């Protein structure tokens, strides 16, 4: 007889538990935020983003274009709201544009 325990869990739940147990949950969440950022702003703006990273719950963006930097500064709260909506969680509190 097999010593495996079978439970009725979704694949998503199993993967999330595995990531949490292995200590990869934070990095996975950051990758999901970056993916959502690209979906929210589009390919053109994503390509003009020189650097993107998370600092606590702040999404930090470094841009190549001064005009684009200013425009995204006006849309910071909207970007954060759209990313959180796509993730289904409050992962991004604010956005900083440099």
N, C-alpha and C positions, 0 to 999 in steps of 0.2 A: 504494500500500500504506500501511496505517496504521502509525504509529510507536509505537502503544500496546503496552505489555507486559501480557500476561495471565498471571495466576497463580491458583492455586487456594487462595484464602484465604477464611476465613469473614468475613461482614459485621462481626461483632463485632471481629475482629482488625483489620480495615481501619479501623474507627471509632476503636478504641483508639490505633492508630498515628497517625491524623490528629490526635486530641486531644493526644497527646504532642508531635507535631511543632509544633503551633500554641501550645503552652503552656497548654492548658485542662485538662489531666489532673487537676491538684489540685482545681480548682473543680468538675469533674464528679464526682470522688470524694466531695467534701463534699456535693453535692446527693444523691448516692446514699445517704450516711449519714443525711441528714435524712429522706429517703423511708423508709428502713428504720426509723428511730426512730418515725415515725408509725405504721408497720405494727406495730411491737413493742408500743408503749404504748397504741395505740388513739386514736380521734378525740377522745374527751372529754379525756384527759390532754394530747394534742397541742394542743388549743385552749387549755388552761390554761397552756401553756408560753409565757411572755412573749417569751423570746429563746433562740435556739439557735445555737451557732457552734462551730467547731473551733479549738483552740489546740494545735499540733503534733499529737499523737495522743490528745488529751484532748477529749472531747465536753463542752461546757459548757452547762448548762441553767439558765435563770432562770425561776422559777415565780411565779405569782400567789398561790397558796394555800400557807400555812405547813404545813398538814396534808399536802398533796400533796408538798411539798418534803421533809418528813421521811420520808414513805413511800418516795419515790423514792431517798432517801439510803440506805435499807436495801437497795434493789434495784440499786444501781449496777453491781456486777459482773455480775449477771444480764442487765441491759440491754446492757452492752458485749458479753457473750458472744452474745446473740441477734442483735445487729446484725452482728457479725463472721460469725456462721453464715449469715445471709441474704446477706451480701456475698461470702462464700467467701474472705475474706482477713482478716488481723489489722490492720484499719484503725483500730480504737478500742482503746486500751490501758486507759483509765480514763474514768470519768464523774464530773463535778463538778456538784453541784446547789446553786444559790444561790436 
